[in-house]
Amino acid sequence: MVSLLRRVPQFKTKLSHLSLEKCRRPLPQLRNCYRYSTQTPDSEIDDSFLPEPIDRSHETPEVTRARLLYQSRKRGILETDLLLSTFAKKNLSAMTEPEMKEYDKLLDEPDWEIYYWATQRKPAPEEWKDSPILARLREHVKNEGKVILRMPDLEA
């Protein structure tokens, strides 16, 4: 153990000659591919980077509910995961097919945008401004009962 502690400073000194500038690689120019996450006008955005939504017209309502529950929970950003998974657990069972389609379209949006729209830190774009699903999500986010939110378990 003592020899390991002696090696750590040597490791730091060996790497100290590297500058961060040498380690940075240029990022691909995908920063502007989301319509709402940048200040770039829509005319300058290249939509060819955006994937087309998968056609899910063949799904039964039960399969759609299960998929939406999973997609609500496994987003990649913990804050959005928590908000959407608790919302889905509470509301998906009562949603009609058109409401599930609208919720599915909402899940196609970037995670941080959904988070900002739900918490009302950013105004929603025109296509989501009058959405009943987004309005219900905003009500859920207010957490009027001051309930401690916990990510629901996935059911088998």
N, C-alpha and C positions, 0 to 999 in steps of 0.2 A: 504493500500500500504506500509506503514511504517513497519507493522508487517511482511510483506513478505520479505522486505529487511533485516530485522533482522534475519530471518530464513536461508537465503542463507549461511552466514558464518558457521552456525551450521551444515548445510548439508555438506559443504566442510570438516569440521573437522571430521564428522562422517565417511566420505569416505576416509579420508586421511590415515587411517591405512591400507587400502587395497593396495597391491602392484600390479603392472601390471602383474607380473609373475603369480600371482594367478588367474588373470582374463583371461589369454590367454589359449585357448584350442588348442590342436594339430590339425593342418589342415590335411585333407586326402591327401594322396600322389598322387594328380592329377596334380601336377606342371609340370610333364614331359609328359603329354598326348598330347600336341601340338608338332608336328614335328619340327617347325621352331622357337618356342619361347624359346628354351633352348639350352644350349651348350652340351646337352647329345647326344652321338652318336645314330643314328637311331636303332642300334641293341639293345639298352637298353630300348627303348620306348615300353610300353605296349599299343598297338593299340586297345585293348578291351574296353578302356574307350571312344573311339571316336564313336559317333553315326553314323550309316549308313545314307547316304543321302536318302531322300524320293524320291520314283519313281514318277516323274511328267510327264511321257510320254503321259498321257491322256489330259494334259492341252492344251487349244487353245492358239494361240499367244497373244490374247488380255488379257486372264487371266494371262499368264506368265508375260506380261509387267506390269500389275497392281500389281502382287505379287512382282516382282523385284523392282518396285518403292517403295512399302511399306517396303520391307526388306532393301533397301538402306537407308531409312530414319530412321528406328527404329532398330538401331544396339545395342545401349547401351553405346557407347562412343561418346561423342559429336563431337570430331574432325573427326572421321570416318563418323559419320552421315552427317556432313556438306559436306564433300568431295564427298561421294557416292551419297547423295540425289541430289545435284546440277548436278553431272555428269549424273545420271539416268534421271533427268528431261530434260536435254539437249540432250541426246543421245539415250535413249531407243526407242523413236518413229521411229528412222531410222535403228535400229538394225535388222539384219536378224535372223532367228531362230538359226543357228549355233552360231552366236555372242551372242545371249541371253543365250544359253546353257553354253558358256564359261564364261560369266558374272555371271551366276548362280553358277558355280563351284568356281569362285573367291570369291563370297559371303559366301561360305562354310569355307573359311579360317578365322583364328582368326583376330579380329578387329585391334589389334595393328600391326599385321604383314602387313595387307593391307595398313594401314596408313604409316608404314615405307617404304614399297615397293613403294607406290605412291609418297611419298615425297623424295624418293631415299636416305633415311638415312641408309637403309640396302639394300644390294643387294638381288634381287629376287632369289628364288631357281630355279634350272634348269628347272622345269616344267613350270614356269611362265616367264622365261627370255625373250623368243621371242614372248610373247603373244601380239597380236594387241590390245586387250582390255586393258591390263595393260599399253601399250604404250599410248593409247588414254586417259586413266585416268591420267597418268603422265603429258600429255600435258594440260589437264584440270586443274590440280593442280598448274601448273606454273602460271596460271592466268595472261597471257600476257597483257590483257587489264586493269589490276588492278581494276577489278570490285569488289565491295563489295558483298561477297557471303552471301546469306540469305537462310535458309532452306525453300524449297518450301512447299506450303500448299498441303495437301492431297485432292485429288478431290473426290467428292461423286460418 
